[in-house]
Amino acid sequence: MQEIEYARLRKEMVEFQLKGRGIHALNVLEAFIKVRRHLFVPEEYRTRSYENRPIPIGYDQSISQPYITAYMTELLEPGKEMRVLEIGTGSGFQTAILSSLFKEVYSIELIDALAYRSKSILSEEGYDNIHIKIGDGYNGWKEFAPFDRIIVTCAPEHIPSTLTGQLAEAGRMIIPTGERSKQKLCLLERKNGQISQMETLPVLFVPMVHKK
């Protein structure tokens, strides 16, 4: 499939899957037009890159459907002066979206092969404000904390205090949590040193692996 066709599918994705389902933040929509999602999808699935469904990326992991990625990103209320922590680099697509919307992106991936593959694609595409490390996302990235925003793309059964502790004042964190069949997407905010929590959508993410 040629790039011009991918571009057409990308515009249709934004128009019908995102705007059509309530995603209205212009900066988020522009990021989804800009980022070439098909490059982050394994070649055998590339013709399905712009469908609103999860796609396998190997190692029992998947790239989330565009709507969920956009919904989580919009809830973050991103800003160009902000620093964001991403737990679960995965395919690198969400990382690329964040790169377009934030000053700096810090991303942690547990699986070596995914981290190396994503880092290579992101570098080739010119995303130069991203820092990726291989490690246990449960622990966050203490050296660079606090973060203005935190986004988690795998689901722990309980929200780790190690992550809420790395959220800056007036910060926001979006995270799926719960047992696999009962997960909820939660939005957390820190105000006056206190954390508030609100449930949003029922979701289904791969479980967070924590090396104790």
C-alpha positions, -999 to 999 in steps of 0.1 A, spaced: 0 0 0 14 35 -9 19 63 15 -9 84 -2 -34 56 7 -21 54 43 -26 91 45 -62 88 33 -69 61 58 -54 82 86 -77 111 78 -107 88 78 -96 73 111 -94 108 127 -127 119 112 -148 88 120 -131 70 148 -119 99 168 -140 131 160 -170 109 154 -167 94 189 -161 126 208 -124 134 206 -123 172 201 -89 184 213 -73 199 181 -37 192 192 -46 155 198 -64 152 164 -34 169 147 -10 144 163 -30 115 150 -29 130 115 8 135 117 20 102 132 23 74 107 6 46 127 13 19 101 50 21 107 45 9 143 25 -21 133 41 -54 122 42 -57 84 17 -86 83 -9 -64 99 -2 -30 82 -33 -30 60 -53 -30 93 -33 -2 109 -61 24 108 -89 1 119 -104 7 154 -91 -25 169 -61 -37 189 -33 -53 168 -8 -79 180 28 -66 181 44 -98 194 55 -110 228 18 -113 239 15 -75 236 -7 -53 214 -12 -18 201 -44 -3 214 -72 8 191 -69 44 180 -99 56 199 -86 44 233 -52 59 226 -67 92 217 -91 91 246 -63 85 271 -42 112 255 -70 138 255 -77 131 292 -40 140 300 -46 175 287 -11 177 272 10 208 269 41 217 250 59 228 282 52 196 301 71 164 308 53 130 306 61 96 318 48 66 298 47 31 313 48 6 285 65 18 253 51 -12 234 49 -5 197 60 31 201 29 46 186 16 62 218 51 74 224 52 92 191 18 108 198 31 120 231 63 133 215 42 156 193 23 170 223 49 173 251 83 189 257 99 156 268 87 120 269 102 94 293 91 59 284 97 26 301 94 -9 285 99 -42 302 105 -63 270 139 -56 255 130 -65 219 100 -41 219 121 -13 234 148 -17 208 123 -19 179 104 11 191 135 32 197 147 25 162 114 34 145 110 66 166 146 76 158 141 70 121 109 91 122 127 120 138 112 120 173 141 135 192 125 144 226 120 108 238 140 89 264 134 51 266 147 27 291 143 -10 296 129 -17 331 100 -23 355 75 4 349 59 -3 383 88 16 398 85 46 375 116 67 367 126 83 400 157 101 386 135 124 365 105 128 387 82 145 393 63 144 360 35 167 349 17 138 333 18 100 336 2 75 312 1 38 318 -7 14 290 -8 -19 310 -30 -27 339 -19 -33 375 -45 -48 398 -39 -18 421 -25 16 413 12 17 424 21 43 450 55 45 433 38 61 403 14 84 422 44 95 442 61 107 410 32 129 399 38 166 401 15 191 418 -14 198 394 -4 167 376 -26 141 359 -22 103 355 -43 80 333 -41 43 341 -61 11 336 -65 -9 367 -82 -40 381 -84 -78 374 -83 -86 337 -121 -90 333 -130 -60 355 -106 -33 344 -115 4 346 -96 33 331 -89 58 360 -79 94 359 -59 107 389 -51 143 397 -28 158 424 -41 190 439 -27 206 471 -7 175 476 -38 152 476 -46 126 450 -82 124 436 -94 95 415 -122 91 390 -132 60 370 -140 66 333 -143 37 308 -143 -1 312 -112 -14 293 -91 -44 286 -53 -40 287 -25 -65 291 -16 -69 327 13 -50 342 42 -73 350 60 -63 382 94 -79 390 94 -81 428 
